[in-house]
Amino acid sequence: MFELAEAKLQPNALILYQRDSSHEDQEILQEIQLLAESAGARVLDTITAFRRSPDPSTYIGKGKLAEVRERVQQDNVELVLLNHSVSPIQERNLERELQVRVLDRTGLILDIFAQRAQSHEGKLQVELAQLQHIATRLVRGWTHLERQKGGIGLRGPGETQLETDRRLIGHRIKTLHKRLDTVSAQRQLRRKSRAKVPVPTVSLVGYTNAGKSSLFNRITDADVYIEDQLFATLDTTMRRIELEDFGAAILSDTVGFIRDLPHTLVQAFHSTLEEVSNAQVLLHVVDVVSDYREQCISDVNEVLREIDAARIPVIMVYNKIDLGDGRAHCKRNPDGLIDKVWVSAHSGAGIELLLQAIAERLSLLHTRCRISLPASNGKLRANLYQKSVVKQESIGEDGSFSLELELSPADFGWLQQQSDVTLIERM
């Protein structure tokens, strides 16, 4: 498996961007440049080409191929990056013609993920995605796996080296699936434990480098790694927060999204992304000063649809106002709920408005109910008053208490575990 950071500290790279129209999209050019720099490459130049349909053999035409070959030799280029997903044959032919490593967009993103993954699960997920991607791109690159198992006796009669490599990769993929199934089962157990005393989850989502981790740190006082680069953090981080007029909630920071996110990554990170699809509220973080924020919003929404999270209520969070007009404010929807907030994770401006918006949305999850307590359970009655959840109370002839309550999901789960409580009705 190829990783830029392991190949050389900063390999000299050329970016090849081929468009199918006369319009040159500066956003795409900036993004592939950021991806390359995030992977650790030194970008020498970007070569653009116009072609209505890719060449089936080398993706680019013969004339452009000759130009790229000349630049590779002239500038001592070690890596050519394409802002496209190309077929294994096209990638192989380009490498044969240019005599340097060629990496398409999917391979580049996978390489960045390999560098960023920190947790055990994250590393397993990235390795699985990489193996699934390169399984069709084998060029005698996996024979080292024989040494891990012992090469003698592995090959069948007449088996070629390529077939051996494919079989070894297939075996490794099965092993990774089993390990991830185990991790996923552990995650399900933790989720069931949380469900016993349910605390609602609020997930941060957004385009990569929009400032999600900075916002997470600002709200939770955590120390999640942040950097001005794409996919600075990969592993899901969760923290408990206390919201005024609501109570406890869990805030989770997840991997940033990007246009054309490789499907192998979406599949590999499915268990992690379940934290998003199981959230009660999503905070969609947007870089307010980006010239391409509307396209970024559209790309994130597309990924949310892929992971079945488009049904979850969303609060739009326009971050980095300190780089713009600096004015923190919010807007409400026709139902009177805050659905847009302008904040700065850097300065803290607008954070109180955002917390208010989260509390409003989660308050819709509150349960109103009427319960009955025996006269002997005065301790539980006192606890309910201490939590400020009692709306009305009446005392029966036998001294029992009839209480009308408004409870958060966490408090309602806690109440269900108490003894001597009779639920009269949910309102």
N, C-alpha and C positions, 0 to 999 in steps of 0.2 A: 504494500500500500504506500502511495507516494504522499509525502507531506512536505510542503515548501520549507517549513522551519527546520526540518531535518536534512533537507537536501543542501541548503546553503543559507546563511544568515539572511542575506538579501539578494536573491538571484535577479539578474538583469532580465526584464520582461518587456515584451511588446504586447499591446492590446490590439486585437483585430475586431473591428465592429463593422458588420455587413448589414446594411439596411435594404429593405425591399421597396422603398419609395424615395422620392427626392428630398423628403424632409429629414433633417438630421436632428434626432432627439437628444438635446443636451442633458436631460435628466438621466437617460440611459448611459450616456458617456460618463457622467459624474459618478453614477452608481457602480459601474464596472471598475472605475479607477479606485473608488473607496474599497471595493471588495478585494482588489489586488493588493492595495496597501495594507488592509486588515490581515491578509494572508501572509504578509511579510515580504512582498516582492518590491523591487525598485523599478518603477514604471519609467521606461525611457521615452516612449512615444505611443500614440494611438494611431493606427492606420485604419482609415474608413474606406468602405467599398460600397458600391451600389449595384445590386443585382436583383432582378425580379424574382428569381427562384434559385435556390442553392444548387451548386454543382453536385451531382449525386456521388462523385468520386472524392472530391477534396473540399467541398462546400463553397470555396471561393474559386473564381475563374483563373485561367492560366496566367494572364497578365498580372493580376494581383498577387498570385502565388510567387511569380518571379520577383516582384517588388519586395515581398516579405522576405524571401530567401536572401536577397541582396542586403537588406537591413540586418538580418540575423548575422550574416557573415561580417558585415562592416562594423557593427556595434557590439560584437561579442555577446549576443543575446543567448540566454540559456533557457528561456521559457516563453512560449507564445500562449496568450490567454484569449479565448473567444467569448464574447458576450452572447453566446447562443448554446443551445444543447445540440450536439452533433452526434451522428451515428458512430458506432465503433469503427466501421470501415473508413469513414471520413477522417476520424481522429488518427487512425493508424496510417492512412495515406499521407496526411499532413506531416506526421512525425518522420515518415520515410523521406519525404521531399525536403523538409527543412532541417533534418538531422538534429532536432532539439525536442525537448518535452513539450507536448501540446496539451492544454487543459481547457475543457469547455466550462460553461457557467456552472453546471451541476457539480462537476468535479472540484471547481474552485470553492463553492459554498461548502461542500463536504470537507474540504481541507481546513477551512476556517473552523468548522464545527469540531473537527478532530483536535485542533489546537485549544479550543475554548472549554471543552467538556472537563469538568472537575470531579463530579460525583461518579460513583461506581456505575449507577444506572445510565448516566449520560454517556459515559465511555462505551458501554455496551451498545447503546442505541446508535451512536455514531459509527462504531465499527460495523454494525449490521448494515446500516445504510451504505457505507463505503463498499462492503463486500457485494451487496446486491447491485450496486452501480458498476463495479468493475468486472463482475462475473462474465459479462459479454465482451470485455475489453482485454482479455488475457493475451499477453505476449511474453510467455515464459517468465512471468514476474513473481510466481508464488512457490518456486521450488524450495525455498527456505523452510516451508511448512513441513517438508519431508523430514528435516532434521529434528523437528519437534516431536515427531511420532516414531521416527526410525524409518528410513527410506526402504530398507531391504524387506522384500515380501509385500510391499504395498501395491506394486503394479500387477495388473492382470496380464494374461497372454496377449501380446500385440498392442498393449495400451501405449499410446503416445504420451509425450511429456505434457502436452496441452490437456489431454484427458485426465491425466493425473492431477494437474493443478486444479482443474474444474471440480474434480471429485473432492479434493482437499478443501476447497472453498465451500462446496456444498455441505461437507461435514461440519465445518466451522459455523456456517449459517444456522444449521440445526442446533448446534450447541448454544449459540447466542439466543436463539428463540426460546430454548428451555430455560436459560438463565433469566431472560427477561420475563418469562411467564412466572417464575418464582418471585421476582421483584414486584411484578404486577399484583400477584396474590397478596404479598405483604402490604402493598399500597391499599388494596381493597380492605384488608383487616384494619388498617389505620383509619380508613374512611368510615368503616362500620363503627369503630370506637368513637369517632367524632359524632356519628349519627345518634349515639345513645344520649349525648347531651349536645344537641345540634347547635352549632355556631355557624351562622351564615358566612359564606366565602365571597369575597370581592376580588376579582382577578384583573390585573393590569394587562392590557393587550395593546398592540400598536406596531407601527413600522419600526424596523430596527434603527437604532440611534435617535429615536424620538424623545428619549429622556425618561423611559419607564423606571429604570433602576435608580436614577437620581430622585425621582418622585417617591419611589418606595422607601429610599433611605430617609427622605425628608419627613414622611409621615410616620415611619416606625422607629426612627433613630437607629436603623441598622447600618451595617458597613458592607453592603453588597458592592462588589467590584464595579466601577464605572470608568469608562474611557470613551473618548471621542472616536469611535470606530464601530464598524458593523459587527453585530453579534458579540458584543463585549462580554455578555453573560448568557449562559445557556440553561443552567440547571434551575429548576423551580425552587424559589425560596418563599417560605410562608412565615408570617408573624401575626401575633394576636394584637389587636388594637381595641381601644375603648372609645366608643362614640357617645357624645353627649346626647341625651334624650333618646338613646336606643339601648346601648349596652355593648357587649363584646361582639367582635367580628374578626374574621381571618382575612388578611390581605396577602395575596400571592403575586409574585413577580414571575413572569414566564418568558420564554424565548421570543425575541422579536421576529416579526414576519417580514417578508420581502416578496416582491413580485415574482411569479413563476417559481415559488418555493418547490424544490424537487419533491415529487410524490414519495420517493423513497424515504425522505426525511419526515414527511407528514405521517407515513406509516410507522416508521421506527420510533417516532416521538409520540405515538398515539396515547400511550398510558400517561405520559406527562401532560399532554394536551387535554386529557380527561379532566384535569383540575380546572381548565377553562370551561369546558362544556358542562361541568357540574356546579359552576358558580351561580350565585343568585343575582349578582350585578357585575357588569363588565365596565371597567374604566378604559375607554379607547383614547390612548394618549397620542396627540398629534403635534408635530413640530410646526408651530404657528408661523414661523418665519420662513419655512420652506416654500420655494416657488412651486413645488409639485405636491403640496399637501393633499389636494383633492384626489389626485391619482393614488397617493399613498393610502388614503382612506378607503378608496375603492378596492385596492389590492388586499388590505386587511380584511375588509368585509367578505371578500371572496374566500379567503382562508377560513374565516369563521363559518361560512356556509359549508365548507368541506368537512369541518370537524363537528358539524351539527350544533353550533353555538349561536347561530343567527337569531334564535328565538329568545335569547336572554336579554333583559333590559340593559340598555347602554347609556352611560353618561359620557359625553364627549369632553375630553380634557385637552384644551389648547395650551400646550406648554411652551416655555421659553419666551414669555412676554417681556422679560428683562432685555431681550435683544430687539424688541419692537417698541411699541408705545408704552409698555410697562404698566398698563392699567388692568388691575384685577377686577373682574366682574363676572356675572352669570346671567343666563337667560332661562326662562321657564317655558315649558310646553303648554298646550291648551288645557291639560289636566292640572296645571298649577305646580308641577314638579320641576325642579331644576334638571335640565338635560344638557346644558352646555356651561362649562366653567373655563375661565381664562386664568392660568396660574403660572408661577415660576418656581420650578423645583430648586433653582439655584438660590433665589433670594427668599423664598417662602411666601411670596405674595400670592394671595388667593387660596391658600391651603385651607383656611377656616371655611371658606365658601364650599370647597370641595368636600370637606368632612360633613358639612351640613347637607349637601346634596346626597351623599352616601347614606346618611342617617334617614333622610326622607324616604329614599327608595326602600331601604331595609325595613322601615316602619310599616310598610305595606304588608310585610310578612308577619306582623304581630297577630297573635291569636287572642280574641276576646272570648271569655268563657265565664260560667258560673259554677262554683264548687261549694261543697258542704264539708265542714270540719266539725268533729266532735268537740265538746267543751274542753275535753282533756288535752287537746292538741294546741294549746295556746302558744307554744314555742314556734310552730310552723306559721301560725297567724302573725306572730311578731316578725318573723323573717320576711313574710310577704309585704308587710308594711315597710320594713327596712328597704326592700327592693323598690318601693314606690310603684307597685303594680296594682294596688287595690283601688278600684273606682267607686264601688259601693259596698255597703255591708248591712246585713240585718241579722238579728238574733232570734232563733226559734224558741218556742215554749220550753223545749228540753235543754236550752242553753247552747245548742249547736250554732255554729256560725255559717251564714250563707254569704259568700263573697263573690262579687263581680270583678274580674281581673282583666288586665290587658298585658299580655306576656310576649317577650321576644322568643324566637325559636329556642334559644338556649335555656331560658327560664321555663318555657313550657315543657321541654324535655326533662329538666330537673324536677319539675312538679310531678310529672308522671311517675317518677321513681320514688316519691314519698309515700309513706304508709298513711292509712286513715283518711285518704282524700277521696271524695266521691265527686266525679264530674257530672254535674246536672245537665249542662248543655254547652255547646259551642255556639257562639253568636256571630 
